[in-house]
Amino acid sequence: MGIASKSAIAALAGLFIASFAPQASAQDAVRDAAIHKCILEAQTRHPDVSNPSNQRNRTDAYKSCMAAAGLAP
């Protein structure tokens, strides 16, 4: 295989990988927004974490919010 062939294969591989980057960034942005929203919601519903029961309730609220958004917690 010549240098030109290797360069062409490398360039195509790079373009292939780069084509997935914008999609991943958009998915990351959606997930980040959901995480932020769900954390705020859980903190608002159960503000006092000194009580272990509230800590569990906050965790459950976060998980429920993420599931409602269709994402894993």
VENKABEL-V658043 format. One record per pair of residues at least 6 apart in sequence whose ideal C-beta (glycine too) atoms are under 8 Angstrom apart, sorted by the first residue. I is the first residue (numbers start at 1). GAP is how many residues later the second one is. D is the distance in Angstrom with one decimal. If there is no record, write none. Layout:
i={I & I}
gap={GAP & GAP}
d={D & D}
This chain:
i={31 & 34 & 34 & 34 & 34 & 35 & 37 & 37 & 38 & 38 & 38 & 38 & 38 & 39 & 41 & 41 & 41 & 42 & 42 & 42 & 42 & 42 & 43 & 45 & 45 & 45 & 46 & 46 & 46 & 46 & 46 & 47 & 48 & 49 & 49 & 62 & 63 & 66 & 66 & 67}
gap={40 & 31 & 32 & 35 & 37 & 31 & 28 & 32 & 23 & 24 & 27 & 28 & 31 & 23 & 20 & 21 & 24 & 16 & 17 & 19 & 20 & 23 & 15 & 12 & 13 & 16 & 8 & 9 & 11 & 12 & 15 & 7 & 6 & 6 & 9 & 11 & 10 & 6 & 7 & 6}
d={5.9 & 7.7 & 6.3 & 4.4 & 5.4 & 7.5 & 7.0 & 7.7 & 7.8 & 5.1 & 3.6 & 5.3 & 7.1 & 6.5 & 6.4 & 7.6 & 5.3 & 4.6 & 7.5 & 4.0 & 4.2 & 6.8 & 6.9 & 7.3 & 7.3 & 5.1 & 4.6 & 7.9 & 4.6 & 4.2 & 6.3 & 7.9 & 5.3 & 5.2 & 6.5 & 6.4 & 4.5 & 6.8 & 4.3 & 7.2}
